Amino acid sequence: MTNPWDAVRAGIAAGDASAVAAAVLDLDDDARREVARELPGHLPAAREAGVREERKREQARQALWEELYERAARTGRSVYDFAEADAMDEPQVGNRWIEPMRVAGAAVLPGAAAVATWLNRRDFDRGWEPADTDDVPLIAAVVAARPLEWRRDLAVRLARRLRGTRPRPDRRVRLALRLLRESGAEPPEHDPLTLAWVAATPSGDLPADPLLDAMLPRLFGAEGVGRLLRAHRNWPTALAAMARDGRIKRDALLDGCRGRFLRGGQAADQRFFVLLHDRLDPSPEEIAPYVRDYLALLPAAAANVADLALRQIRRLGPIPPEQAGEAVEALLFRAEGSLVRAGLIWLDRLLKDPAGDVDAYAPALAMALAAALGTASGDARERAVKLATKHAERFTPVGAEMIRDAVAALPAHQGARLAAVFGGEVAPEPEPARFVPVPLPSVPEPARMPPAPGTPEELARITLSEYDWLANERWLDGFVRLAARHRTDAERDRLLAALAPLARHWSRSHPWTPWWDTADWAAAMAKELTEPGAWRRAHPQGTETVAERLPDMKHGAGARVWTLMRYAEVYQAQLEGRLPSYLLGTPTRANGLLDPEALVERIEGHERDGVEALPLDLRQALLRVGRTVSGEVAARAAALTSPAGRTVARWLTDRPAEPEVILRWGTHQGDVRVFSEFVCGPEYQEVLGDLLTPRFHDEACERLLAVLAGHRELAAAR
């Protein structure tokens, strides 16, 4: 007889969950126990086999990339012109063992608690679930042979383990809901289960859903369900339709909505329940017994809930004066101008009743005058003043006294109108506020720039990003210094080993489009260092240049493109064998500035070593160098003899005036915009070159100043 564990293990090794399900379905109790003993211990072996499989797949994928790049270079075409490029999108194969292991455990582990724990192991988390890895039907099939009470126990345990929810329910959710439905188990009281049920159940499936009767009451109490239901726009219509058909109780839905409203919550979280209440469209007879509940919603409920409550109360027609006064007072203390105005309109109608006692509404009107002061709408305050003067003759001295007390709290022009009718003291006009300038804080001295990476390992640990100018500067500076420093074979081997992972990234970069990230340029430099001649081999025809990999200035911010241009210049110098021992433009301060004495010292070092400065690197140094130059530094600069040295000397001693940015208001496609015009002398125009364009809008000032300063922090400070 064939060993049952061998068949299961073979299915796991092949990543075939269906084969595992077929192998375990017909096992007797002894065979199941045997597989259950072997299964947990096989986890490390299955995981390691998956790692080896994924490593082989990645190596094959890498080899295919390199072959395609070589073919593309020979033919002058894109790698994506070849059909083999479709293989690059092959899904990962290193975790194909997960689903067979889950199916096997569900079939052979003895207790429901053990199976629930097994299915929720972290080892089985994929992070994402491709469509072809759904094992829920197979697990449901292998547990179908278990006793009914066992399956109910498993369903409840899986449901209790749910945590949170996602817009697309994962397999834990789908499995728990499926087992609850198939076993007829009572769903546990568990908010994440309610959220999962909502997320996984289309509105069209609700009438036939076995879980509907149990889960529907929990819809109105689960935490977070209102936020989730905002995306389920068809649910209110579906629930209202089922209430009309008698599938669910209409009173239960209305009671649930009212309970949810009384619990409170943000307007967005109440939106679904407001919409459901509107779809149910209760009659005045259904509302009347709960008028106190709707009145209780007016003072502090979310605006959309308060609006719903007001609409329902109005449908009842005249209500007792004490309830009407309570409702009006609640509305007048709202922060929303629309509700305040609704309260004033209602109060006006109440006061127009010739048989009514206007003194009964005097407290509400006095509150209206006081409450309107807190609203953002001056119209609401003006309405309250007009309402008081309109009905002034009908108030007795007692009612008039209540309104008179509010005169002093109103602005002078409105208080005077009330005082002319009711009396009282008008508040004086406030004196206009005067602007008192506050002394600006002193600007602290900027911190020193972090030192350049001193070892290859430090260089390799830097993560490059377009949003981290400091990392970009430190990596470029460290690469140039370390590439020029390695003199022994050991130093060279150490540098090559540190940059090898980065060099492998270059072979996967698309060589026929602009390189927008400094990481692409850094990978190309690392590739050329570890494999000299890599660029030339990738472009055997000699028609492709490094400059063609630079993005077009019209499609990127100046500060970003400037950084890429510097990387391109260093890469070109590396290819031509003229890398300097260090760069001139690396800042010495953490705000992007360069100390004049440091720049002069670097030029002196270049002259001693007979090194010619890189042109763009020199331009960057000139833009970053500070304006405060001591006499000693100026004298040292005057002694420089190289072309770069003479340029630096002129820049330090005869610097042109600071550039100006002139702001003007205007419109762009109908929208109001702030336009800026950059004004500078010809010296700056020569240094900026192609980065200078005559006009910008939106973030133009930040971009231009970022170019001048070398990074965005200084732009914000200026």
C-alpha positions in Angstrom: 0.0 0.0 0.0 1.3 3.4 -0.9 2.3 5.6 2.0 -0.4 8.3 2.3 2.2 10.9 3.4 4.2 10.4 0.2 1.2 11.4 -1.9 0.5 14.5 0.2 4.2 15.5 0.2 4.4 15.1 -3.6 1.4 17.4 -4.0 3.0 20.0 -1.7 6.3 19.9 -3.6 4.4 20.3 -6.9 2.4 23.2 -5.6 -0.8 21.4 -6.5 -3.5 21.9 -3.9 -6.1 20.0 -6.0 -3.8 16.9 -5.9 -3.5 17.2 -2.1 -7.3 17.5 -1.7 -7.7 14.4 -3.9 -5.1 12.5 -1.9 -6.6 13.2 1.5 -10.4 12.8 0.8 -10.4 9.0 0.8 -8.0 8.5 3.7 -9.2 6.5 6.7 -8.7 7.6 10.3 -5.3 6.0 10.7 -3.9 7.5 7.5 -5.2 10.9 8.5 -3.4 10.6 11.8 -0.2 9.6 10.1 -0.3 12.6 7.7 -1.2 14.9 10.7 2.0 13.8 12.5 4.2 14.5 9.5 2.6 17.8 8.3 3.9 20.4 10.9 7.4 19.2 10.7 7.4 19.5 7.0 6.9 23.3 7.1 10.6 24.3 7.2 11.4 21.9 4.3 8.5 23.2 2.2 9.5 26.8 2.9 13.2 26.2 2.0 12.2 24.4 -1.2 10.1 27.4 -2.2 13.0 29.8 -1.6 15.2 27.6 -3.9 12.5 27.6 -6.5 12.1 31.3 -6.4 15.9 31.9 -6.5 16.1 29.7 -9.7 13.2 31.6 -11.3 14.9 34.9 -10.5 18.2 33.8 -12.0 16.4 32.6 -15.1 14.5 35.9 -15.3 17.8 37.9 -14.9 19.5 35.9 -17.6 16.6 36.5 -19.9 16.7 40.3 -19.3 20.4 40.4 -20.1 19.9 38.4 -23.3 17.1 40.7 -24.4 19.1 43.8 -23.7 21.9 42.5 -25.8 19.5 41.6 -28.7 17.9 45.1 -28.4 21.3 46.8 -28.5 22.3 44.9 -31.6 19.1 45.6 -33.4 18.4 49.1 -32.1 15.0 48.0 -30.8 13.3 48.0 -27.5 13.4 44.9 -25.3 9.6 44.9 -25.2 9.5 44.3 -29.0 10.4 40.7 -28.3 7.8 38.2 -27.3 10.0 36.8 -24.6 9.6 39.9 -22.5 6.1 38.6 -21.5 7.9 36.1 -19.3 9.1 38.9 -17.1 5.6 39.1 -15.6 5.5 35.5 -14.5 4.1 35.3 -11.0 6.3 34.2 -8.1 6.6 30.5 -7.6 8.4 30.4 -4.3 5.2 30.3 -2.2 3.2 27.8 -4.2 3.5 25.3 -1.3 1.2 27.4 0.9 -2.2 26.4 -0.5 -1.4 22.6 -0.5 -0.3 22.9 3.1 -3.4 24.7 4.1 -5.6 22.1 2.4 -3.8 19.2 4.0 -4.0 20.6 7.5 -7.8 21.3 7.1 -8.3 17.7 6.1 -6.2 15.8 8.6 -5.7 17.8 11.8 -8.1 16.3 14.4 -9.7 19.2 16.3 -11.5 22.3 15.0 -9.2 24.5 17.2 -6.1 23.0 15.7 -7.4 23.5 12.1 -8.4 27.2 12.9 -4.9 27.8 14.3 -3.3 26.1 11.3 -5.2 28.0 8.7 -4.3 31.3 10.4 -0.5 30.7 10.6 1.6 33.7 9.6 3.7 31.3 7.5 0.7 31.2 5.1 0.4 34.9 4.6 1.0 35.9 1.0 0.4 39.6 1.4 -1.4 39.5 -1.9 -3.6 36.7 -3.4 -3.4 36.0 -7.1 -6.7 34.7 -8.6 -5.2 31.3 -9.3 -4.4 30.6 -5.6 -7.9 30.5 -4.1 -8.0 27.5 -1.9 -11.3 28.2 -0.2 -13.4 25.8 -2.4 -10.8 23.0 -1.7 -10.8 23.6 2.0 -14.6 23.6 2.1 -14.6 20.3 0.2 -12.1 18.5 2.5 -13.9 19.5 5.7 -17.4 18.7 4.3 -16.9 15.1 5.5 -16.5 16.1 9.1 -19.4 16.0 11.5 -21.8 19.0 11.4 -21.1 20.2 14.9 -17.3 20.0 14.2 -17.8 22.2 11.1 -19.9 24.7 13.0 -17.2 24.9 15.7 -14.6 25.5 13.0 -16.7 28.2 11.3 -17.2 30.1 14.6 -13.5 29.9 15.5 -12.5 31.2 12.1 -15.0 34.0 12.3 -13.7 35.1 15.7 -10.2 35.3 14.4 -11.1 37.9 11.8 -9.4 41.2 12.3 -10.3 44.3 10.3 -11.4 44.2 6.8 -10.3 45.1 3.3 -12.3 46.4 0.2 -11.6 43.1 -1.4 -12.2 40.3 1.1 -9.3 37.9 1.5 -9.5 34.1 1.7 -9.9 34.1 5.5 -13.1 36.1 5.2 -14.4 34.1 2.3 -13.7 30.8 4.1 -15.3 31.8 7.4 -18.4 33.1 5.7 -18.7 30.1 3.5 -18.4 27.7 6.4 -21.0 29.7 8.4 -23.4 29.5 5.6 -22.9 25.8 4.7 -23.0 24.6 8.3 -25.8 26.8 9.5 -23.8 27.9 12.6 -24.9 30.9 14.6 -22.4 33.8 13.7 -20.6 35.0 16.8 -21.1 38.6 18.0 -17.9 40.0 16.5 -17.6 43.4 14.8 -14.9 42.4 12.3 -17.2 39.5 11.2 -20.0 42.0 10.5 -17.6 44.2 8.5 -16.4 41.2 6.6 -19.9 40.1 5.8 -20.8 43.6 4.5 -17.6 43.8 2.4 -18.0 40.3 0.9 -21.8 40.3 0.2 -23.1 42.0 -3.0 -26.5 43.7 -2.6 -28.0 41.3 -5.1 -27.1 38.3 -3.0 -28.8 39.6 0.2 -32.3 38.1 -0.2 -31.0 34.5 -0.5 -28.1 34.9 2.0 -28.6 32.4 5.0 -26.7 34.9 7.2 -29.0 37.9 6.5 -31.4 37.4 9.5 -28.5 37.0 12.0 -26.3 39.7 10.6 -28.7 42.4 9.8 -29.4 43.6 13.4 -25.6 43.9 13.9 -25.4 46.2 10.9 -26.6 49.1 13.1 -24.2 48.5 16.0 -20.8 47.3 14.6 -18.0 49.8 14.9 -16.8 51.1 11.5 -19.7 49.7 9.5 -21.0 53.1 8.5 -17.6 54.0 7.0 -17.5 50.7 5.1 -21.1 51.0 3.8 -20.3 54.3 2.1 -19.0 52.3 -0.8 -22.1 50.0 -1.0 -24.5 52.4 -2.7 -27.0 49.7 -3.7 -27.6 48.3 -0.2 -30.2 50.9 0.9 -32.3 50.3 -2.1 -31.9 46.5 -1.7 -32.9 46.6 2.0 -35.9 48.8 1.4 -37.0 46.5 -1.4 -36.8 43.5 0.9 -38.7 45.3 3.5 -41.5 46.0 1.0 -41.5 42.3 0.0 -41.7 41.1 3.6 -38.2 39.4 3.5 -37.1 41.6 6.5 -39.0 43.6 9.0 -39.5 47.3 8.1 -39.8 48.3 11.8 -36.4 46.6 12.6 -34.7 48.8 9.9 -36.3 52.0 11.2 -35.4 51.2 14.8 -31.9 50.3 13.8 -31.5 53.6 11.9 -32.8 55.6 14.9 -30.5 53.7 17.3 -27.6 54.4 15.1 -28.4 58.1 14.9 -28.7 58.4 18.7 -25.3 56.7 19.2 -23.8 59.6 17.3 -20.9 59.7 14.8 -19.5 61.7 12.0 -21.6 62.7 9.0 -19.8 60.5 6.6 -20.3 57.4 8.8 -24.0 58.2 9.1 -24.5 58.7 5.4 -25.6 55.1 4.7 -28.2 55.1 7.5 -29.6 58.5 6.4 -30.0 57.1 2.9 -31.6 53.9 4.2 -34.0 55.9 6.3 -34.9 58.0 3.2 -35.4 54.9 1.1 -37.8 53.5 3.7 -39.8 56.8 3.7 -41.7 56.3 6.9 -45.1 57.8 7.2 -46.1 60.5 9.8 -47.9 57.7 11.7 -44.7 55.7 11.9 -42.7 58.8 13.1 -45.2 60.2 15.7 -44.4 57.6 18.5 -40.7 58.5 18.2 -40.9 62.3 18.0 -38.8 62.6 21.2 -36.0 60.6 19.6 -36.0 62.9 16.5 -36.1 66.0 18.7 -33.1 64.6 20.6 -31.1 64.5 17.4 -31.4 68.2 16.6 -28.9 69.7 19.1 -25.7 67.7 18.5 -26.2 65.0 15.9 -24.2 65.2 12.6 -25.5 67.8 10.2 -27.1 65.3 7.8 -28.8 63.4 10.7 -30.1 66.7 12.2 -31.4 67.7 8.8 -33.2 64.3 8.5 -34.7 64.7 12.0 -36.0 68.2 11.1 -37.6 67.0 8.0 -39.4 64.2 9.8 -40.6 66.5 12.6 -42.0 69.0 10.1 -44.0 66.2 8.4 -45.9 65.7 11.7 -47.6 69.2 11.3 -48.2 71.3 14.4 -46.6 70.0 17.5 -47.1 71.1 21.2 -45.5 74.5 21.9 -43.1 73.2 24.4 -41.7 70.6 21.9 -41.6 73.3 19.1 -39.7 75.7 21.4 -37.3 72.9 22.3 -36.7 72.1 18.6 -36.1 75.7 17.7 -33.7 76.3 20.5 -31.7 73.2 19.5 -31.4 74.4 15.9 -30.4 77.9 16.9 -27.4 76.7 18.7 -26.1 74.6 15.8 -22.8 75.7 14.1 -24.2 75.1 10.6 -25.7 78.2 9.1 -28.4 76.3 7.1 -29.8 74.7 10.3 -29.8 78.0 12.1 -31.7 79.6 9.3 -34.1 76.7 9.3 -34.7 77.4 13.1 -35.3 81.1 12.5 -37.8 80.3 9.7 -39.6 77.9 12.0 -39.6 80.5 14.8 -41.1 83.1 12.4 -43.9 80.8 11.6 -44.6 80.1 15.3 -44.6 83.8 16.0 -47.1 84.5 13.2 -49.7 82.4 14.8 -52.3 85.0 16.0 -53.5 82.7 18.7 -50.1 81.9 20.0 -48.5 83.4 23.1 -45.4 85.1 21.7 -43.9 85.5 25.2 -43.6 81.7 25.2 -41.1 82.0 22.4 -39.2 85.0 23.8 -36.5 82.8 25.4 -36.0 81.1 22.0 -35.7 84.5 20.2 -33.3 85.8 22.8 -31.2 82.7 22.3 -31.5 83.2 18.6 -29.8 86.6 18.9 -27.1 85.2 21.1 -26.6 82.0 19.1 -26.4 83.8 15.8 -23.3 85.6 17.0 -21.5 82.3 16.9 -22.4 81.4 13.4 -20.2 82.1 10.4 -23.2 83.6 8.5 -24.0 87.3 9.2 -27.3 86.6 7.4 -28.5 84.5 10.3 -27.9 87.3 12.8 -29.6 89.8 10.6 -32.6 87.5 10.3 -32.8 87.2 14.1 -32.8 91.0 14.5 -35.5 91.5 11.9 -37.6 88.8 13.6 -37.4 90.5 16.9 -38.3 94.0 15.5 -41.1 92.5 13.4 -43.0 91.1 16.3 -42.0 93.7 18.9 -45.5 95.0 19.6 -46.8 91.6 20.6 -44.4 91.1 23.4 -45.4 91.9 27.0 -42.8 93.7 29.2 -41.7 90.3 30.5 -40.9 89.0 27.0 -39.4 92.4 25.9 -37.0 92.2 28.9 -35.6 88.9 27.7 -34.8 90.4 24.3 -33.5 93.6 25.8 -30.7 91.7 27.6 -29.3 90.6 24.2 -28.9 94.2 22.9 -25.4 94.7 24.5 -24.1 91.5 22.9 -24.9 92.5 19.3 -22.7 94.6 17.0 -23.4 98.3 17.4 -25.4 98.8 14.1 -27.7 95.9 14.9 -27.9 96.6 18.6 -29.1 100.1 17.9 -32.0 98.8 15.9 -33.1 96.6 18.7 -32.6 99.3 21.3 -34.8 101.7 19.4 -37.7 99.2 20.0 -36.9 97.4 23.2 -34.5 99.7 24.9 -31.1 98.7 26.3 -27.5 99.8 26.1 -25.8 99.5 22.8 -22.2 98.2 22.7 -19.6 100.7 21.5 -17.9 100.3 18.2 -14.6 98.4 18.8 -11.4 100.2 17.9 -9.6 98.8 14.8 -6.8 96.4 15.6 -3.4 97.7 15.0 -0.6 95.6 13.5 2.3 95.3 15.9 5.4 93.7 14.1 7.1 91.0 16.0 10.9 90.8 15.9 12.1 88.0 13.7 14.0 85.2 15.4 17.7 85.0 14.8 18.7 82.5 12.2 20.9 79.8 13.7 24.1 78.8 11.9 23.4 75.9 9.6 24.8 72.5 10.7 27.7 70.9 9.0 27.0 68.5 6.1 27.3 64.8 7.2 30.7 63.4 6.1 31.0 61.5 2.9 30.8 57.7 3.2 34.3 56.5 4.2 33.9 52.8 3.3 32.3 50.9 0.5 29.8 49.4 3.0 28.7 52.9 4.1 28.2 53.8 0.5 26.1 50.7 -0.2 23.8 51.4 2.8 22.6 54.8 1.3 19.1 54.6 -0.1 18.7 56.9 -3.1 15.5 58.8 -3.6 14.3 61.8 -5.6 12.9 63.2 -2.3 16.2 62.9 -0.4 18.7 65.5 -1.8 21.1 64.8 1.1 21.3 61.1 0.2 21.9 61.9 -3.5 24.7 64.3 -2.7 26.4 62.0 -0.2 26.2 59.0 -2.6 27.7 60.9 -5.5 30.4 62.4 -3.4 31.3 59.0 -1.8 31.3 57.2 -5.1 33.8 59.6 -6.7 36.1 59.5 -3.6 36.0 55.8 -3.2 36.4 55.1 -7.0 39.5 57.2 -7.0 40.9 55.9 -3.8 41.2 52.1 -4.3 44.8 51.4 -5.0 45.2 47.9 -3.8 43.4 44.7 -5.1 41.9 44.2 -1.6 40.4 47.7 -1.6 39.1 47.3 -5.1 37.5 43.9 -4.3 35.8 45.4 -1.3 34.3 48.2 -3.3 33.2 45.9 -6.1 31.5 43.5 -3.6 29.7 46.4 -1.9 28.4 47.8 -5.2 27.6 44.4 -6.9 23.9 44.4 -5.8 23.4 47.9 -7.2 25.1 46.9 -10.4 22.7 44.1 -11.0 19.8 46.7 -10.9 21.3 48.4 -14.0 20.8 45.4 -16.2 17.1 45.5 -15.4 16.7 49.2 -16.1 15.0 50.1 -19.4 17.8 51.6 -21.5 15.6 53.3 -24.1 13.8 55.8 -21.9 15.1 58.6 -19.8 16.5 57.7 -16.4 14.4 59.7 -14.0 15.9 58.3 -10.7 19.4 58.9 -9.4 19.3 55.2 -8.5 19.4 54.4 -12.3 22.5 56.5 -12.8 24.1 55.1 -9.6 23.4 51.5 -10.9 25.0 52.4 -14.2 28.2 53.7 -12.4 28.3 50.6 -10.2 28.0 48.4 -13.3 30.8 50.2 -15.1 33.0 49.9 -12.1 32.3 46.2 -11.5 32.3 45.3 -15.3 34.4 47.9 -17.2 33.0 48.5 -20.7 29.4 47.6 -19.8 28.0 50.7 -21.4 30.0 50.1 -24.6 28.9 46.5 -24.8 25.2 47.5 -24.3 25.5 50.0 -27.2 27.9 48.4 -29.7 26.8 50.7 -32.6 28.0 53.8 -30.7 24.8 55.8 -31.6 23.5 56.0 -28.0 25.0 58.7 -25.7 24.8 59.2 -22.0 23.1 62.6 -22.5 20.2 60.9 -24.3 19.3 59.2 -21.0 18.7 62.6 -19.4 15.0 63.7 -19.0 13.7 66.7 -21.0 13.7 69.9 -19.0 10.1 70.5 -20.1 9.0 67.5 -18.1 10.6 67.9 -14.8 11.4 70.4 -12.0 14.7 72.2 -12.4 16.2 71.0 -9.1 15.5 67.4 -10.0 16.9 67.6 -13.5 19.9 69.5 -12.3 20.8 66.6 -9.9 20.4 64.1 -12.7 22.6 66.2 -14.9 25.3 66.0 -12.3 25.0 62.3 -12.1 25.2 62.1 -15.9 28.4 64.2 -15.9 30.1 62.0 -13.4 29.0 58.9 -15.3 30.4 60.3 -18.6 33.7 61.2 -16.8 33.9 57.7 -15.5 33.4 56.2 -19.0 36.1 58.5 -20.4 38.6 57.8 -17.5 38.7 61.3 -16.2 37.0 61.1 -12.8 38.4 63.6 -10.3 39.4 62.5 -6.8 36.5 64.5 -5.3 33.8 66.9 -6.4 33.7 70.7 -6.1 30.0 71.2 -5.7 29.3 69.0 -2.7 27.8 71.2 0.1 29.6 71.7 3.4 26.4 72.7 5.2 23.2 70.7 5.8 21.2 73.5 4.2 22.9 73.0 0.9 25.4 75.9 1.0 29.1 75.6 0.4 31.7 77.5 2.5 34.0 79.7 0.4 37.1 78.5 2.1 36.2 74.9 1.4 35.7 75.6 -2.3 39.0 77.4 -2.6 40.7 74.5 -0.8 39.2 72.0 -3.2 40.4 74.1 -6.3 43.8 74.2 -4.8 43.9 70.5 -4.5 42.8 70.1 -8.1 45.6 72.4 -9.2 48.2 70.4 -7.2 47.0 67.2 -8.7 46.6 68.5 -12.2 42.9 67.7 -12.3 40.5 69.5 -14.6 37.2 70.5 -12.9 34.0 69.0 -14.3 32.0 71.9 -15.9 28.6 71.3 -14.3 30.2 70.4 -11.0 31.9 73.8 -11.1 28.7 75.6 -11.9 26.9 73.9 -9.0 29.7 75.0 -6.7 29.3 78.6 -7.8 25.6 78.6 -7.2 26.0 77.0 -3.7 29.0 79.0 -2.4 28.2 81.5 0.4 28.5 85.3 0.0 30.5 86.0 3.1 34.2 85.8 2.1 37.0 86.7 4.4 40.1 88.6 3.2 42.3 85.6 3.7 40.1 83.4 1.5 39.9 86.1 -1.2 43.7 86.3 -1.2 44.0 82.5 -1.6 41.4 82.6 -4.4 43.4 85.4 -6.2 46.4 83.1 -6.3 44.6 80.3 -8.2 45.9 79.8 -11.7 43.7 77.2 -13.4 40.6 78.3 -15.5 38.3 77.0 -12.8 40.4 78.8 -10.1 40.2 82.1 -11.9 36.4 81.7 -12.3 36.0 81.0 -8.6 38.2 84.0 -7.8 36.1 86.3 -9.9 32.8 84.9 -8.4 34.0 85.3 -4.8 35.3 88.9 -5.2 32.9 90.4 -7.8 29.6 88.4 -7.3 26.6 89.8 -9.2 23.6 91.0 -7.2 21.2 88.4 -5.8 18.5 87.3 -8.3 15.0 88.6 -7.7 11.6 86.9 -8.0 8.7 89.2 -8.8 5.2 87.9 -8.1 2.2 88.9 -10.0 -1.5 87.9 -9.7 -3.1 86.5 -12.9 -5.3 83.8 -14.2 -4.5 80.5 -15.9 -7.4 78.8 -17.7 -9.9 80.7 -15.6 -8.2 79.9 -12.2 -6.5 82.6 -10.1 -2.7 81.9 -10.0 0.4 83.6 -8.7 2.9 84.0 -11.5 6.5 84.7 -10.8 9.2 86.3 -13.0 12.8 85.4 -12.3 15.1 88.4 -12.8 18.9 88.1 -12.7 22.0 89.4 -14.3 23.9 87.9 -17.3 26.4 86.2 -14.9 23.6 84.0 -13.4 22.1 83.4 -16.8 25.5 82.0 -17.9 25.7 79.7 -14.9 22.1 78.5 -14.9 22.1 77.9 -18.7 19.2 75.8 -19.9 17.6 75.8 -16.4 16.5 79.4 -16.7 13.2 80.1 -18.4 11.5 83.5 -18.5 8.2 82.8 -16.6 6.9 80.2 -14.2 3.7 79.7 -12.1 2.5 77.6 -9.1 5.7 76.4 -7.4 8.1 78.3 -9.7 9.7 80.3 -6.8 10.4 77.1 -4.9 11.8 75.3 -7.9 14.1 78.2 -9.0 15.4 78.9 -5.5 15.9 75.1 -5.1 18.1 75.1 -8.2 20.1 78.1 -6.9 20.5 76.6 -3.4 20.9 73.0 -4.5 18.0 71.6 -2.5 14.5 72.4 -1.4 15.1 73.2 2.3 16.9 76.4 1.6 14.2 77.3 -0.9 11.6 77.0 1.8 13.7 79.1 4.2 14.1 81.9 1.8 
